[in-house]
Amino acid sequence: MTPDAAVALIQRALLLALLLSAPMLLFGLVAGLLISVLQAVTQVQEMTLTFIPKMLAIAAALFIFGQWILVSLMTFTREILGLLAGVVH
């Protein structure tokens, strides 16, 4: 494997990690923003209030996007193993 191919592979892996984590991050961000607005409106400044809604939002994102994440990871793994088989022989 050439250095250029290795760099391209690392770039693809980092991009895939970014794409796969984006839905959970966005759901958590939206939940945190909504809870922050609610806290500002009601003037309830409890720090632990944001934890449960964020966790539920992230769990919902995993439930919604879980199959896509799994398929993407399996596809990338197959490509990596195919490249590895080509390098070994």
C-alpha positions as CSV (number, residue, x, y, z in Angstrom):
1,M,0.0,0.0,0.0
2,T,1.4,3.3,-1.0
3,P,1.5,6.3,1.4
4,D,-1.1,8.1,-0.7
5,A,-3.5,5.2,-0.5
6,A,-3.0,5.0,3.3
7,V,-3.7,8.7,3.6
8,A,-6.8,8.4,1.5
9,L,-7.9,5.5,3.6
10,I,-7.4,7.5,6.8
11,Q,-9.3,10.4,5.3
12,R,-12.2,8.1,4.4
13,A,-12.3,6.6,7.9
14,L,-12.3,10.1,9.6
15,L,-15.1,11.3,7.2
16,L,-17.1,8.1,8.0
17,A,-16.7,8.7,11.7
18,L,-17.8,12.3,11.3
19,L,-20.9,11.3,9.2
20,L,-21.9,8.5,11.6
21,S,-21.6,10.6,14.7
22,A,-23.4,13.6,13.2
23,P,-27.0,12.5,13.8
24,M,-26.4,11.8,17.5
25,L,-24.6,15.1,17.9
26,L,-27.3,17.1,16.2
27,F,-30.1,15.4,18.2
28,G,-28.2,16.2,21.4
29,L,-27.6,19.7,20.3
30,V,-31.2,20.4,19.5
31,A,-32.4,18.8,22.8
32,G,-29.8,20.9,24.7
33,L,-30.9,24.1,22.9
34,L,-34.6,23.4,23.6
35,I,-33.9,22.7,27.3
36,S,-31.8,25.8,27.6
37,V,-34.5,28.0,26.1
38,L,-37.0,26.4,28.5
39,Q,-34.7,27.0,31.4
40,A,-34.2,30.7,30.4
41,V,-38.0,31.2,30.0
42,T,-38.9,29.6,33.3
43,Q,-35.7,30.7,35.1
44,V,-35.1,27.2,36.4
45,Q,-31.4,26.9,36.4
46,E,-31.0,23.2,37.3
47,M,-27.9,21.7,35.7
48,T,-29.1,18.1,35.8
49,L,-32.3,18.9,34.0
50,T,-30.5,18.8,30.6
51,F,-28.9,15.4,31.1
52,I,-32.0,13.1,30.7
53,P,-33.5,14.8,27.6
54,K,-30.1,14.8,25.8
55,M,-29.7,11.1,26.6
56,L,-33.2,10.3,25.3
57,A,-32.5,12.4,22.1
58,I,-29.3,10.5,21.5
59,A,-31.0,7.2,22.1
60,A,-33.8,8.2,19.6
61,A,-31.1,9.1,17.1
62,L,-29.4,5.8,17.5
63,F,-32.8,4.0,17.1
64,I,-33.6,6.0,13.9
65,F,-30.1,5.9,12.3
66,G,-28.8,2.6,13.8
67,Q,-29.4,0.5,10.7
68,W,-27.7,3.1,8.4
69,I,-24.8,3.3,10.8
70,L,-24.4,-0.5,10.8
71,V,-24.7,-0.8,7.0
72,S,-22.1,2.0,6.6
73,L,-19.7,0.4,9.0
74,M,-20.1,-3.1,7.4
75,T,-19.5,-1.7,3.9
76,F,-16.4,0.2,5.0
77,T,-15.1,-2.9,6.9
78,R,-15.6,-5.1,3.8
79,E,-13.7,-2.6,1.7
80,I,-10.8,-2.5,4.2
81,L,-10.7,-6.3,4.4
82,G,-10.7,-6.5,0.6
83,L,-7.8,-4.1,0.5
84,L,-6.0,-6.1,3.2
85,A,-6.4,-9.3,1.2
86,G,-5.0,-7.5,-1.9
87,V,-1.9,-6.3,0.1
88,V,-1.2,-9.7,1.7
89,H,-1.2,-11.6,-1.6
